[in-house]
């Protein structure tokens, strides 16, 4: 019965199998590197500028003139979270903090101002040089039925000294 079973031809020897495995391995590693390159480009911290511009367009972010690439990438990275948080006071504070602002406070219905005015209080040294960014954030994520105004706060360090001061005065008349 073994005579009736056809034998398949073996055209690959041990050397040829090893060579074919090396070629297949290098081919799939190259394909894998292309796929991982694209995945890395999806993260705005690692993306090349052209890809970052595409991601920004997709997420509705406009690059400001003379904006640092790192800040631009940060704005693109947090675009979805910022859009989700837009409109609320706490959300606006979180948006500013994601973009590197330290102290930020959003106040509605401030006494002495119209009901639709919203105060954004921030430290003066954090606002300095970022006027366009703050304006863009307010324009993009602020409520359309509100007017925003900025209050710049300055941190001042003071030293209190206490001591005993005595003074005697005698008037003889």
Buried (B, 14 or more C-beta within 10 A) or exposed (E): EEEEEEEEEEEEEEEEEEEEEEEEEEEEEEEEEEEEEEEEBEEBEEBEEEBBBBBBEEBEBEBBEEBEEEBBBBBBBBBEEBBEBBBEEEBBBBBBEBBEBEEBBBEEEBEEBEEEBBBBBBBEEBBEEBEEBBEBBBEBBBBEEEEBEBEEBEEEEEEEEEEEEEEEEEEEE
